[in-house]
Amino acid sequence: PAAVPLPAATTGYSTRDFDWLDAARERRVPVRLYLPDAASVDAPVPLVVSSHGIGGSRNGYSYLGRYWASQGYASLHLQHVGSDRNLWFGNPFELMARLHDAAQEAEVVARVRDLSFALDQLLRSELALQLDGQRIVAAGHSYGANTTLLAAGATVRRNGEPLELRDARIK
């Protein structure tokens, strides 16, 4: 395939925080968007969706968000409420139980659905025309890498049947 030209590097960007609610799942999905100043309807930019590791937040990996935006890429940093920074707070004797709960299958699936929901919200917003919906990739660290692999098409089996979580927008 032919190489897709990238937008020219930029130094300016803005950040925007959104606190979305997926009403169907009764789950909050906080995000931070890093948007290059060069992004426009006439020059839409690629998008990186970033998923944190266990105990992280939308504020983590800000150095990557700033760098990507400075290079002409928008990035959407998710916060997965069931496995986010709030795990570290509370009774220290219950920390292992909180970590155990965050590593269960339901949270694995919820994180991938957070990613798809956040993409839905962003691509329906007034910012959508500034983003190139054909150039979306995902990045993640640790538990976030697992999330992005599943969203990109990795399959796992549950009771002998494939569990399909792929979001076709992730390239």
C-alpha positions in Angstrom: 0.0 0.0 0.0 1.0 3.6 -0.7 2.3 5.7 2.2 -0.3 8.2 3.5 1.2 11.7 3.9 1.2 12.9 7.4 0.3 16.4 8.5 3.1 18.9 8.9 4.6 19.1 12.4 3.1 21.7 14.7 4.2 22.9 18.1 0.8 24.2 19.1 -2.0 22.1 20.6 -4.9 22.3 23.0 -6.3 19.9 25.5 -9.9 19.2 26.3 -11.4 17.1 29.0 -14.7 15.4 28.5 -16.6 13.4 31.1 -18.9 11.2 29.1 -21.5 8.8 30.4 -22.3 5.6 28.6 -25.9 5.4 29.7 -26.5 2.0 28.3 -23.8 0.6 30.6 -24.2 3.2 33.4 -20.5 3.8 33.1 -18.5 7.0 33.2 -15.8 7.4 30.5 -13.6 10.4 31.2 -11.2 11.3 28.4 -8.6 14.0 27.6 -8.1 15.0 23.9 -4.8 16.5 22.7 -5.7 18.4 19.5 -3.0 20.0 17.2 -3.8 23.6 16.4 -3.2 22.7 12.7 -6.3 20.3 12.8 -9.1 21.7 10.7 -11.9 20.7 8.4 -9.5 21.3 5.5 -6.7 19.4 7.1 -8.0 16.6 9.3 -5.4 14.9 11.4 -4.9 11.2 12.4 -6.0 10.0 15.8 -4.3 7.9 18.4 -6.5 6.4 21.1 -4.5 5.8 24.3 -5.5 3.3 27.0 -3.8 3.4 30.4 -2.5 0.5 32.5 -4.1 -0.6 35.7 -4.3 2.2 38.2 -3.9 5.0 35.5 -6.0 7.9 34.3 -6.6 10.2 31.4 -3.9 12.4 32.7 -1.2 9.7 32.4 1.1 9.6 29.5 0.6 13.3 28.9 4.1 13.5 27.5 2.9 11.2 24.7 -0.2 13.3 24.1 1.9 16.5 23.9 4.4 14.9 21.6 1.9 13.4 19.3 0.0 16.7 19.1 3.2 18.5 18.3 3.8 16.1 15.4 0.3 16.6 14.0 -1.6 13.7 15.6 -4.6 14.1 17.8 -4.7 11.7 20.7 -7.6 10.7 22.9 -6.5 9.4 26.4 -9.2 7.2 28.1 -9.8 6.7 31.7 -11.2 3.3 32.5 -13.2 3.9 35.7 -13.2 0.3 36.9 -9.5 -0.1 36.8 -8.3 3.5 37.1 -6.3 5.5 39.7 -9.0 5.2 42.2 -7.8 1.6 42.9 -5.0 3.2 45.0 -7.3 5.0 47.4 -9.1 3.5 50.3 -8.3 0.9 52.9 -4.7 -0.4 52.2 -5.7 -3.9 53.4 -8.3 -4.1 50.6 -5.9 -3.1 47.8 -5.3 -6.6 46.6 -9.1 -7.2 46.4 -9.5 -4.0 44.4 -6.7 -5.1 42.0 -8.2 -8.6 41.7 -11.7 -7.1 40.8 -10.1 -4.8 38.2 -8.5 -7.8 36.5 -11.7 -9.7 36.0 -13.2 -10.5 32.6 -16.0 -8.0 33.0 -13.5 -5.2 33.3 -11.5 -6.4 30.4 -14.6 -6.3 28.2 -15.7 -2.9 29.7 -12.4 -1.3 28.9 -12.7 -2.3 25.2 -16.3 -1.0 25.2 -15.0 2.3 26.8 -12.7 2.7 23.8 -15.5 2.2 21.3 -17.9 4.4 23.2 -15.3 7.2 23.4 -14.7 6.9 19.6 -18.4 7.1 19.0 -18.7 10.2 21.2 -15.7 12.0 19.6 -16.6 11.2 16.0 -20.2 12.5 16.6 -18.9 15.7 18.1 -18.2 19.1 16.6 -14.5 18.1 16.5 -15.1 15.1 14.2 -14.4 17.0 11.0 -11.0 17.9 12.3 -10.1 14.2 12.6 -9.3 11.8 9.9 -11.7 8.9 10.7 -9.8 6.6 8.2 -6.5 7.0 10.2 -7.2 5.9 13.8 -4.8 3.7 15.7 -4.7 2.6 19.3 -1.8 2.5 21.8 -1.7 1.3 25.4 0.5 0.3 28.2 0.3 -2.9 30.1 -3.4 -3.5 30.8 -4.0 -0.8 28.2 -2.0 -2.8 25.6 -4.4 -5.7 26.2 -7.3 -3.3 25.7 -6.0 -2.0 22.4 -5.1 -5.5 21.1 -8.7 -6.6 21.7 -10.0 -3.4 20.1 -7.7 -4.0 17.1 -9.0 -7.5 16.5 -7.2 -10.0 18.8 -9.6 -12.7 19.7 -10.0 -14.7 22.8 -12.3 -17.7 23.5 -14.9 -17.9 26.1 -16.5 -21.4 26.5 -15.0 -22.4 23.2 -16.5 -19.5 21.3 -14.6 -16.5 20.1 -15.3 -13.3 22.0 -15.3 -10.6 19.3 -14.5 -7.1 20.6 -12.9 -5.6 17.5 -13.6 -2.0 16.6 -13.1 -1.8 12.8 -12.2 1.9 13.1 -8.8 0.9 14.7 -6.3 0.3 11.9 
